[in-house]
C-alpha cells in the first residue's frame, strides 16, 4: 500500500466519522445550551440538570437515527472493503 492510498483511506474514515457524529454533537450542544440557560435563569447549579437532559436527548437521537446510522455504516464498510480488495502490493 502506497502512502497516498493510506492517507486517502484515513482521510475518508475521519470525514465519515465526523459525518456520523455531527447530528449527535449538534443536539448535545443545543440541549446543553438550553440547560445552561435554564440554570442561569433559575440560579440552580445542579449537575444532573445538564446530564439528564443530554442523556435523554442522546437516547432519543440514537433511536431516531438508528436506521440512517446503520445504513451509512454498512455502505461505508462495503465501500472500504471494496477499495481494500482492489489494492495491489
C-alpha positions as CSV (number, residue, x, y, z in Angstrom):
1,X,0.0,0.0,0.0
2,X,1.5,3.3,-1.0
3,X,1.4,6.3,1.4
4,X,-1.1,8.3,-0.8
5,X,-3.6,5.5,-0.6
6,X,-3.2,5.1,3.1
7,X,-3.7,8.8,3.6
8,X,-6.8,8.8,1.4
9,X,-8.3,5.9,3.4
10,X,-7.5,7.7,6.7
11,X,-9.0,10.9,5.4
12,X,-12.1,9.2,4.2
13,X,-12.5,7.4,7.5
14,X,-12.1,10.6,9.6
15,X,-14.5,12.6,7.4
16,X,-17.1,9.8,7.6
17,X,-16.7,9.7,11.4
18,X,-17.4,13.5,11.5
19,X,-20.4,13.0,9.2
20,X,-21.9,10.4,11.6
21,X,-21.2,12.2,14.8
22,X,-22.3,15.7,13.7
23,X,-26.1,15.2,14.4
24,X,-25.4,13.9,17.9
25,X,-23.0,16.7,18.7
26,X,-25.4,19.3,17.4
27,X,-28.2,18.0,19.6
28,X,-26.0,17.8,22.6
29,X,-24.8,21.3,22.0
30,X,-28.4,22.7,21.8
31,X,-29.6,20.7,24.8
32,X,-26.5,21.8,26.9
33,X,-27.1,25.4,25.9
34,X,-30.7,25.3,26.9
35,X,-29.9,23.5,30.2
36,X,-27.2,26.1,30.9
37,X,-29.6,28.9,30.2
38,X,-32.2,27.4,32.5
39,X,-29.5,27.1,35.2
40,X,-28.5,30.7,34.8
41,X,-32.1,31.9,34.9
42,X,-33.1,29.9,38.0
43,X,-29.7,30.1,39.7
44,X,-29.8,26.3,40.3
45,X,-26.3,24.8,40.0
46,X,-27.1,21.1,39.9
47,X,-25.0,18.8,37.7
48,X,-27.9,16.4,37.0
49,X,-29.8,19.3,35.3
50,X,-27.4,19.2,32.5
51,X,-26.6,15.5,32.5
52,X,-30.1,14.0,32.5
53,X,-31.5,16.0,29.5
54,X,-28.4,15.3,27.5
55,X,-28.7,11.6,28.3
56,X,-32.4,11.6,27.3
57,X,-31.6,13.5,24.1
58,X,-28.8,11.1,23.2
59,X,-31.1,8.1,23.7
60,X,-33.8,9.7,21.6
61,X,-31.4,10.6,18.8
62,X,-30.0,7.1,18.9
63,X,-33.4,5.6,18.4
64,X,-34.4,8.2,15.8
65,X,-31.2,7.9,13.7
66,X,-30.6,4.2,14.1
67,X,-31.8,3.3,10.6
68,X,-29.8,6.1,8.9
69,X,-26.7,5.2,11.1
70,X,-26.8,1.5,10.3
71,X,-27.3,2.2,6.5
72,X,-24.5,4.7,6.5
73,X,-22.1,2.4,8.4
74,X,-23.0,-0.6,6.2
75,X,-22.4,1.4,3.0
76,X,-19.1,2.8,4.3
77,X,-17.9,-0.6,5.3
78,X,-18.7,-2.1,1.9
79,X,-17.0,0.8,0.2
80,X,-13.8,0.4,2.3
81,X,-13.7,-3.4,1.9
82,X,-14.2,-3.0,-1.9
83,X,-11.4,-0.4,-2.0
84,X,-9.1,-2.7,0.1
85,X,-9.8,-5.7,-2.2
86,X,-8.6,-3.8,-5.2
87,X,-5.2,-2.9,-3.6
88,X,-2.2,-4.4,-5.1
89,X,1.1,-4.9,-3.4
